[in-house]
Amino acid sequence: MRIKTVGIVGGGPGGLLAAYFLEKIVNAPVHVTLFEASERLGGKILTPTFSSAPVSYEAGAAEFYDYSHFDEDPLKDLIHELGLSIQPMGGSSVIMDDHLLSSTVDIEKHLGSAAVEELKAFDRRARNLITPDEFYHSDHPEGTSKPVERTSFASMFEQIKDPQARRYVETLIHSDLATEPRCTNISYGLQNYLMNDCDYMTLYGIVGGNELLPRELISRIHATLKTQHVVNEVSKRGHKICVETIHEEITESHEFDYVIVALPHVSIPTVNFADDDLAESIRDHHDHYNHPAHYLRVSMLFDRQFWKPTLNDSYWMLDKFDGCCLYDESSRQPGSPYGVLGWLLGGEAALEMCELNDEQLIEAALDSLPPFLSEARECFLEGCVHRWASAVSALPGGIGKKNEAERHQPEPIHHPNLFLVGDYLYDTTLNGVLDSAHYVASWIAAKLDEDAATTHTNQVLETTGVFQNVSN
Ligand SMILES: Cc1cc2nc3c(=O)[nH]c(=O)nc-3n(C[C@H](O)[C@H](O)[C@H](O)COP(=O)(O)OP(=O)(O)OC[C@H]3O[C@@H](n4cnc5c(N)ncnc54)[C@H](O)[C@@H]3O)c2cc1C
C-alpha cells in the first residue's frame, strides 16, 4: 500500500503537536514532513539562557493552565505522558502607587473602603456571568447559538465608579489580555480576570523550562523536520497539495496528500495560497480572526534575589505600562543564587515600546520598579528583550464563533485535504492549540484509515476477480 504523505507548515507547538498526534492516532502508513522558517523548533515556547551565567528564563509562553480539577485536561495529561515534572505557580499581589497590595487590608489601607466594596461587587458580577463550569466548557465545538457578542469588555469597567478600584482591575488583567478592554468582548475579558481565581483554574510551569515540552515532542516524532525552510506558497496540483519552500535562496516544491498550515494568524498572509477559491477563503478566514494583540518581554539577570523576603510569589502585577506582570523567573529554579525578573508588557503599551531599542527598554523596566525594589540597579548583570507584536489574539474565535470543522477547513469543496491549526481558533493558549492540533490530526487519521480500508477492499476484489467479472 502506498504510504500517504502529510506536510505541516510551522514548527511551533501547533505543528509539533499535530505531527505527534497524527503519528500516534493513525493506523495507516503515513510520512510527515514539517517545515519551519527559523533555525529552531518550538515557536513561542522559548526558554533561553543568559550569556553571563547559566541561568534560564521564559521569553515566550509563561505558564500552563490547569483545568484538571474539573475534568479532562489533555495538555496536563500530555506533559505527564512525556515524563515532564511540573511546579505550581501563583501570585495575587498588585503593586500600585509603589505600595504592595497583598490583602483586602492592604487594599483598604491604600485605596480606601469604597474601592474594596467596588472590587467585591465587580468580582460578584464576574462570577455570576461565568461560573467555573461555564468557564471550563466555554468553547462550543458546534459554534454557539447565542447572539453574537458585540459589547466590549470596556463596558464592564464603566460600572466601576471608583477610579482607584478601576485602575486596580485594569492593572490586574492588562498583561493577560494583551490588549485594551475596548478591543475585546466581555467573555474573553472575564476569562482573563477569572483565571486569577483558583476555583476557575490554577497555573504551573515545567521544571527545567517550558521549552522541554517541544523538545520532548521532537524527540518522539518520526517526521522529517526541515528547519530554515520558509513556506511561501501552497497550491493544488491534481489530487495533491504542493508546498513551495525557500531554503538558502533555493526554491523547492514538495507534494503531499494532506497539508496542515499551523501558523499564527499574523503569519498567514505571508504565504501565497495560489488558487483563486482557496485564496479568497483564506482571506475571509484571516479577516475573521484578525484581532491582533501584543506582548513584549524584558528579562533581567541580577546577582541576587534582592526582592526576598518582601516578595515571595511567582509573579506580581505592576501598575506601570498600563499594567504589566512581573515574574520572579528565579522561582522556577530553586537553589539558584542568581535573581531573574521578567516584565511582561501587553497591549498598546507593548506595541509602542517594541519600537524602542533594548537598552531603552531595560532602562524603562528598571525605572518602573517601586522604591522598595531600588536595589535592582546595583544587582543588575544582564538584560534581554523579546518582542511579540501581533503574536497573539485579542478576540480568539473572532466575532461569532464558528463550528470546529469551519474553523479548521477554510475551503472544503476544492481543498478538502488542506487544514489550518491555531490557538487563535480557540482561546489563544497552549491548551487551545493542542485542542486544534488534536482535532485536525483525528480528522486526517480518520480519512487515512478510510482510504486504507477502501484500497484494501479494492485489492481483495481485484484478487478474487470480482472487478473482472463485473467488467465482463
Ligand atoms: C509573550 C507570550 C506569552 C505567552 N504566554 C502564554 C501562557 O502563559 N500560556 C499559554 O497557554 N500560552 C501563552 N502564549 C501563547 C502561546 O505561546 C501560543 O498559544 C503558542 O505558541 C501557539 O503555537 P503555534 O504553533 O500556533 O504558533 P507559534 O508558536 O507562533 O509557532 C509558529 C511557527 O511557525 C513558524 N513560521 C511562521 N511563518 C512560517 C512560514 N512561512 N513557513 C514556515 N514556518 C513558519 C514560526 O517561525 C514559528 O516557529 C504566550 C505567547 C506569547 C507571545
The ligand as an SDF file (V2000), in Angstrom:
LIG
                    3D

 53 58  0  0  0  0  0  0  0  0999 V2000
    4.9070   36.5150   25.3470 C   0  0  0  0  0  0  0  0  0  0  0  0
    3.9070   35.4060   25.2260 C   0  0  0  0  0  0  0  0  0  0  0  0
    3.4180   34.8160   26.3790 C   0  0  0  0  0  0  0  0  0  0  0  0
    2.5180   33.7540   26.2810 C   0  0  0  0  0  0  0  0  0  0  0  0
    2.0920   33.1660   27.4330 N   0  0  0  0  0  0  0  0  0  0  0  0
    1.3050   32.0710   27.3670 C   0  0  0  0  0  0  0  0  0  0  0  0
    0.9450   31.3940   28.5610 C   0  0  0  0  0  0  0  0  0  0  0  0
    1.3420   31.7810   29.6570 O   0  0  0  0  0  0  0  0  0  0  0  0
    0.1610   30.2810   28.4570 N   0  0  0  0  0  0  0  0  0  0  0  0
   -0.2930   29.8240   27.2410 C   0  0  0  0  0  0  0  0  0  0  0  0
   -1.0070   28.8090   27.2080 O   0  0  0  0  0  0  0  0  0  0  0  0
    0.0480   30.4610   26.0880 N   0  0  0  0  0  0  0  0  0  0  0  0
    0.8260   31.5610   26.1240 C   0  0  0  0  0  0  0  0  0  0  0  0
    1.1860   32.2110   24.9700 N   0  0  0  0  0  0  0  0  0  0  0  0
    0.6280   31.7170   23.6860 C   0  0  0  0  0  0  0  0  0  0  0  0
    1.3920   30.5000   23.1510 C   0  0  0  0  0  0  0  0  0  0  0  0
    2.7450   30.8130   23.0330 O   0  0  0  0  0  0  0  0  0  0  0  0
    0.7810   30.1090   21.8080 C   0  0  0  0  0  0  0  0  0  0  0  0
   -0.5270   29.6390   22.0630 O   0  0  0  0  0  0  0  0  0  0  0  0
    1.5240   29.0420   21.0250 C   0  0  0  0  0  0  0  0  0  0  0  0
    2.8760   29.3420   20.8660 O   0  0  0  0  0  0  0  0  0  0  0  0
    0.8720   28.8820   19.6370 C   0  0  0  0  0  0  0  0  0  0  0  0
    1.5690   27.9140   18.8870 O   0  0  0  0  0  0  0  0  0  0  0  0
    1.6030   27.9540   17.2840 P   0  0  0  0  0  0  0  0  0  0  0  0
    2.3700   26.7730   16.8630 O   0  0  0  0  0  0  0  0  0  0  0  0
    0.2190   28.1250   16.7680 O   0  0  0  0  0  0  0  0  0  0  0  0
    2.3520   29.3090   16.9120 O   0  0  0  0  0  0  0  0  0  0  0  0
    3.8710   29.7130   17.1380 P   0  0  0  0  0  0  0  0  0  0  0  0
    4.3150   29.3340   18.4890 O   0  0  0  0  0  0  0  0  0  0  0  0
    3.9260   31.1560   16.7650 O   0  0  0  0  0  0  0  0  0  0  0  0
    4.6830   28.8480   16.0710 O   0  0  0  0  0  0  0  0  0  0  0  0
    4.5430   29.0690   14.6880 C   0  0  0  0  0  0  0  0  0  0  0  0
    5.8300   28.6820   13.9770 C   0  0  0  0  0  0  0  0  0  0  0  0
    5.6400   28.8530   12.5780 O   0  0  0  0  0  0  0  0  0  0  0  0
    6.8360   29.3900   12.0220 C   0  0  0  0  0  0  0  0  0  0  0  0
    6.5180   30.0500   10.7540 N   0  0  0  0  0  0  0  0  0  0  0  0
    5.9580   31.2770   10.5610 C   0  0  0  0  0  0  0  0  0  0  0  0
    5.8150   31.5300    9.2390 N   0  0  0  0  0  0  0  0  0  0  0  0
    6.3020   30.4390    8.5860 C   0  0  0  0  0  0  0  0  0  0  0  0
    6.4270   30.0940    7.2100 C   0  0  0  0  0  0  0  0  0  0  0  0
    6.0220   30.9160    6.2210 N   0  0  0  0  0  0  0  0  0  0  0  0
    6.9940   28.8960    6.8740 N   0  0  0  0  0  0  0  0  0  0  0  0
    7.3990   28.0340    7.8480 C   0  0  0  0  0  0  0  0  0  0  0  0
    7.3130   28.3190    9.1690 N   0  0  0  0  0  0  0  0  0  0  0  0
    6.7500   29.4960    9.5360 C   0  0  0  0  0  0  0  0  0  0  0  0
    7.3560   30.3140   13.1060 C   0  0  0  0  0  0  0  0  0  0  0  0
    8.7420   30.5680   12.9330 O   0  0  0  0  0  0  0  0  0  0  0  0
    7.0280   29.5270   14.3710 C   0  0  0  0  0  0  0  0  0  0  0  0
    8.0970   28.6910   14.7590 O   0  0  0  0  0  0  0  0  0  0  0  0
    2.0680   33.2890   25.0090 C   0  0  0  0  0  0  0  0  0  0  0  0
    2.5540   33.9040   23.8520 C   0  0  0  0  0  0  0  0  0  0  0  0
    3.4560   34.9530   23.9610 C   0  0  0  0  0  0  0  0  0  0  0  0
    3.9640   35.6050   22.7090 C   0  0  0  0  0  0  0  0  0  0  0  0
  1  2  1  0
  2  3  1  0
  2 52  2  0
  3  4  2  0
  4  5  1  0
  4 50  1  0
  5  6  2  0
  6  7  1  0
  6 13  1  0
  7  8  2  0
  7  9  1  0
  9 10  1  0
 10 11  2  0
 10 12  1  0
 12 13  2  0
 13 14  1  0
 14 15  1  0
 14 50  1  0
 15 16  1  0
 16 17  1  0
 16 18  1  0
 18 19  1  0
 18 20  1  0
 20 21  1  0
 20 22  1  0
 22 23  1  0
 23 24  1  0
 24 25  2  0
 24 26  1  0
 24 27  1  0
 27 28  1  0
 28 29  2  0
 28 30  1  0
 28 31  1  0
 31 32  1  0
 32 33  1  0
 33 34  1  0
 33 48  1  0
 34 35  1  0
 35 36  1  0
 35 46  1  0
 36 37  1  0
 36 45  1  0
 37 38  2  0
 38 39  1  0
 39 40  1  0
 39 45  2  0
 40 41  1  0
 40 42  2  0
 42 43  1  0
 43 44  2  0
 44 45  1  0
 46 47  1  0
 46 48  1  0
 48 49  1  0
 50 51  2  0
 51 52  1  0
 52 53  1  0
M  END
$$$$
